[in-house]
Amino acid sequence: MEDLVAGCVDAGVTQVGLWREETQAYGVAKTSALVRGAGLAVTSLCRGGFFNTPDWYDENRRAIDEAAALGAPVLVLVSGGLPEGSRDLDGARAHVSDSIGELVPYALDAGVRLAIEPLHPMFCSDRCVVASLGQALDLAAPHPAEAVGVVVDTYHLWWDDQVWTQIDRAGREGRIACFQLADWITPLPEGVLLGRGLPGEGCVDLRRFREAVDATGFTGPIEVEVFHAGVWARPGREVLDATLSGYLTAVG
């Protein structure tokens, strides 16, 4: 955490997205003091959700509390996959809808916006039954836009020919809470979760996504979120420099 903050300050990056595991390991209060002391703003906290687990309600309330303590305006929600042994996809999505509804009052009181993230369909069974931006928007629709938004993540949405229409819809409805970039590289590794690339390393038209999101009037931060063992093995500052360079070349 200290290396992350120091690297961002040195590179002129003024905002940072955080993950709960690393934040908890360092300490939520300690992370908050470190980030604020360096003059950085927290863009989002990832993640809540996983509504298929028995303790989802209490765990998500804790996640909302942590986001509020960090000054993160957004808590990213990854819905979770099918319950063990279940094939009822419609039922799982209905449960996600009900669960979000239960959390909305608590999130509003805490000043934290819930952001529903759709994941690529290959994660539907085990990580996220919300597989398209349209599905995420439908889940958000019953709630005020300031309470529930959506995440536009290029890695998960690049394949969908309806995504441009849905990004426009998200903008009209004021639902874009978080915009994340990662490239798609093949072949995917075993387990597929760690198959993301830094901007410009894969086949996603990242600039088109940025232009589509810009066209909605969105002026929030853009996060780069990459899971890849090879990236994690490199020195942090080297990764940060490559991220900034790739963004300017492929996105900006």
C-alpha positions as CSV (number, residue, x, y, z in Angstrom):
1,M,0.0,0.0,0.0
2,E,2.8,2.4,0.8
3,D,4.5,1.7,-2.5
4,L,1.3,2.2,-4.4
5,V,0.6,5.6,-2.8
6,A,4.2,6.7,-3.2
7,G,4.3,5.6,-6.8
8,C,1.0,7.5,-7.6
9,V,2.3,10.7,-6.0
10,D,5.6,10.5,-7.8
11,A,3.8,9.9,-11.2
12,G,1.3,12.6,-10.7
13,V,-1.7,10.3,-10.3
14,T,-4.2,11.9,-8.0
15,Q,-6.8,9.2,-7.5
16,V,-6.6,5.5,-6.8
17,G,-9.1,2.6,-6.7
18,L,-8.7,0.1,-3.8
19,W,-9.5,-3.5,-3.1
20,R,-10.8,-4.7,0.2
21,E,-8.3,-7.5,0.7
22,E,-5.3,-5.3,0.5
23,T,-7.0,-2.5,2.4
24,Q,-8.0,-4.9,5.2
25,A,-4.5,-6.4,5.3
26,Y,-2.9,-2.9,5.7
27,G,-5.7,-1.7,8.0
28,V,-8.7,0.4,6.8
29,A,-8.0,3.4,9.1
30,K,-4.3,3.2,8.4
31,T,-5.0,3.1,4.6
32,S,-7.4,6.1,4.9
33,A,-4.8,8.1,6.8
34,L,-2.0,7.2,4.3
35,V,-4.1,8.0,1.2
36,R,-5.5,11.3,2.6
37,G,-2.1,12.3,3.9
38,A,-0.7,11.9,0.4
39,G,-3.4,14.1,-1.1
40,L,-5.0,11.2,-3.0
41,A,-8.7,10.6,-3.5
42,V,-10.1,7.0,-3.5
43,T,-12.3,6.4,-6.6
44,S,-13.9,3.2,-5.6
45,L,-13.7,0.2,-3.3
46,C,-13.9,-3.3,-4.8
47,R,-15.7,-5.4,-3.9
48,G,-19.0,-6.2,-2.4
49,G,-21.7,-8.5,-3.7
50,F,-21.4,-12.3,-3.8
51,F,-25.0,-12.6,-2.8
52,N,-24.9,-16.4,-3.1
53,T,-22.9,-16.7,0.1
54,P,-24.7,-17.2,3.5
55,D,-23.3,-14.0,5.1
56,W,-23.8,-11.7,2.2
57,Y,-25.9,-9.2,4.1
58,D,-23.5,-8.6,7.0
59,E,-20.5,-8.7,4.7
60,N,-21.9,-6.1,2.4
61,R,-22.7,-3.8,5.2
62,R,-19.1,-4.1,6.3
63,A,-18.0,-3.3,2.8
64,I,-20.2,-0.2,2.7
65,D,-18.7,0.9,6.1
66,E,-15.2,0.4,4.8
67,A,-15.9,2.4,1.6
68,A,-17.3,5.3,3.8
69,A,-14.3,5.2,6.0
70,L,-11.9,5.4,3.0
71,G,-13.9,8.2,1.4
72,A,-14.7,6.0,-1.5
73,P,-17.9,7.2,-3.2
74,V,-18.5,3.9,-4.9
75,L,-18.6,0.2,-3.8
76,V,-18.3,-2.2,-6.7
77,L,-20.7,-5.1,-6.6
78,V,-19.8,-8.5,-8.2
79,S,-23.0,-10.5,-7.8
80,G,-21.6,-14.0,-7.3
81,G,-22.4,-17.1,-9.3
82,L,-25.0,-19.8,-9.0
83,P,-25.6,-21.3,-5.5
84,E,-23.8,-24.6,-5.2
85,G,-25.8,-27.3,-7.0
86,S,-28.2,-24.9,-8.6
87,R,-29.1,-24.4,-12.2
88,D,-31.7,-21.7,-11.6
89,L,-30.1,-18.7,-13.3
90,D,-33.3,-16.7,-13.3
91,G,-33.7,-17.3,-9.6
92,A,-30.1,-16.3,-8.9
93,R,-30.6,-13.0,-10.7
94,A,-33.9,-12.4,-8.8
95,H,-32.0,-12.9,-5.6
96,V,-29.4,-10.4,-6.6
97,S,-32.1,-7.9,-7.3
98,D,-33.7,-8.4,-3.9
99,S,-30.4,-8.3,-2.2
100,I,-29.4,-4.9,-3.7
101,G,-32.8,-3.6,-2.7
102,E,-32.1,-4.6,0.9
103,L,-28.7,-2.8,0.9
104,V,-29.9,0.5,-0.7
105,P,-31.1,2.2,2.5
106,Y,-27.9,1.4,4.3
107,A,-25.7,2.6,1.4
108,L,-27.7,5.8,1.1
109,D,-27.3,6.5,4.8
110,A,-23.5,5.9,4.5
111,G,-23.2,8.1,1.4
112,V,-21.9,5.2,-0.7
113,R,-23.1,4.4,-4.2
114,L,-23.6,0.8,-5.1
115,A,-22.2,-0.1,-8.6
116,I,-23.3,-3.3,-10.3
117,E,-20.6,-4.8,-12.4
118,P,-21.5,-7.2,-15.2
119,L,-18.8,-9.8,-15.8
120,H,-18.0,-11.7,-19.0
121,P,-20.4,-14.7,-19.4
122,M,-17.6,-17.2,-18.8
123,F,-17.8,-16.2,-15.1
124,C,-21.6,-16.7,-14.9
125,S,-21.5,-20.0,-13.0
126,D,-19.0,-19.1,-10.3
127,R,-18.5,-15.4,-10.0
128,C,-21.3,-13.3,-11.5
129,V,-24.7,-14.1,-12.9
130,V,-24.9,-10.5,-14.2
131,A,-23.4,-10.9,-17.7
132,S,-24.3,-7.8,-19.6
133,L,-24.6,-4.1,-19.1
134,G,-28.3,-4.3,-20.0
135,Q,-28.8,-6.8,-17.2
136,A,-27.0,-4.5,-14.8
137,L,-29.0,-1.5,-15.8
138,D,-32.3,-3.4,-15.4
139,L,-31.2,-4.4,-11.8
140,A,-30.4,-0.8,-11.1
141,A,-33.6,0.7,-12.6
142,P,-35.8,0.3,-9.5
143,H,-33.5,2.5,-7.4
144,P,-32.4,6.1,-7.5
145,A,-29.4,6.7,-9.7
146,E,-27.5,8.2,-6.8
147,A,-28.0,5.0,-4.9
148,V,-27.3,2.4,-7.6
149,G,-25.2,2.7,-10.7
150,V,-23.3,0.3,-13.0
151,V,-19.7,-0.4,-13.9
152,V,-18.5,-0.2,-17.5
153,D,-15.5,-2.6,-17.6
154,T,-13.9,-3.1,-21.1
155,Y,-12.6,-6.5,-20.3
156,H,-16.0,-7.9,-19.5
157,L,-18.1,-6.0,-22.1
158,W,-16.0,-5.7,-25.3
159,W,-17.6,-8.8,-26.9
160,D,-21.2,-7.5,-26.7
161,D,-22.6,-5.8,-29.9
162,Q,-25.3,-4.2,-27.7
163,V,-22.8,-2.5,-25.4
164,W,-22.8,0.8,-27.3
165,T,-26.5,1.2,-27.0
166,Q,-26.4,0.2,-23.4
167,I,-23.6,2.7,-22.6
168,D,-25.8,5.4,-24.1
169,R,-28.7,4.2,-22.0
170,A,-26.5,4.2,-18.9
171,G,-25.5,7.8,-19.6
172,R,-29.1,8.9,-20.2
173,E,-30.2,7.3,-16.9
174,G,-27.2,8.7,-15.0
175,R,-26.0,5.3,-14.0
176,I,-22.3,5.2,-14.9
177,A,-20.7,5.0,-11.5
178,C,-17.4,3.5,-12.5
179,F,-15.4,3.1,-15.7
180,Q,-12.6,0.5,-15.8
181,L,-10.1,-0.5,-18.4
182,A,-8.3,-3.7,-19.1
183,D,-7.4,-5.4,-22.4
184,W,-8.3,-8.9,-23.5
185,I,-5.3,-11.1,-24.3
186,T,-5.2,-14.7,-25.6
187,P,-4.6,-17.5,-24.9
188,L,-6.3,-17.2,-21.6
189,P,-4.4,-18.8,-18.7
190,E,-5.8,-21.8,-16.9
191,G,-8.5,-20.6,-14.6
192,V,-9.1,-17.6,-16.9
193,L,-9.4,-15.0,-14.0
194,L,-5.9,-13.8,-14.5
195,G,-6.1,-13.1,-18.2
196,R,-6.2,-9.4,-18.4
197,G,-3.7,-7.2,-20.2
198,L,-2.5,-3.6,-19.7
199,P,-4.0,-1.0,-22.1
200,G,-2.8,-1.6,-25.6
201,E,-1.7,-5.2,-25.1
202,G,-4.8,-7.0,-26.4
203,C,-7.6,-6.8,-28.9
204,V,-10.1,-4.4,-27.2
205,D,-10.9,-1.1,-29.0
206,L,-10.3,0.9,-25.8
207,R,-10.5,4.2,-27.4
208,R,-14.0,3.5,-28.8
209,F,-15.1,2.7,-25.2
210,R,-13.6,5.9,-23.9
211,E,-15.3,7.9,-26.6
212,A,-18.6,6.2,-26.0
213,V,-18.4,6.9,-22.3
214,D,-17.3,10.5,-22.9
215,A,-20.3,11.0,-25.2
216,T,-22.6,10.3,-22.2
217,G,-21.2,13.3,-20.3
218,F,-19.4,11.1,-17.8
219,T,-16.5,13.1,-16.2
220,G,-15.5,10.7,-13.5
221,P,-12.2,8.9,-13.1
222,I,-11.0,6.1,-15.3
223,E,-9.6,3.1,-13.5
224,V,-7.2,0.5,-14.9
225,E,-7.8,-2.9,-13.3
226,V,-5.6,-5.7,-14.5
227,F,-5.3,-9.2,-13.0
228,H,-2.3,-11.1,-14.4
229,A,0.4,-13.0,-12.6
230,G,3.1,-11.6,-15.0
231,V,2.0,-8.0,-14.3
232,W,2.0,-8.6,-10.5
233,A,5.5,-10.0,-10.7
234,R,6.9,-6.8,-12.1
235,P,8.1,-3.9,-10.0
236,G,5.2,-1.6,-9.2
237,R,6.6,1.6,-10.6
238,E,7.4,-0.3,-13.9
239,V,3.7,-1.4,-14.1
240,L,2.5,2.1,-13.3
241,D,4.6,3.6,-16.0
242,A,3.5,1.0,-18.5
243,T,-0.1,1.6,-17.5
244,L,0.2,5.4,-18.1
245,S,2.0,4.9,-21.4
246,G,-0.5,2.3,-22.6
247,Y,-3.4,4.6,-21.7
248,L,-2.0,7.5,-23.6
249,T,-1.3,5.4,-26.7
250,A,-4.4,3.2,-26.8
251,V,-7.1,5.2,-25.0
252,G,-6.3,8.9,-24.6
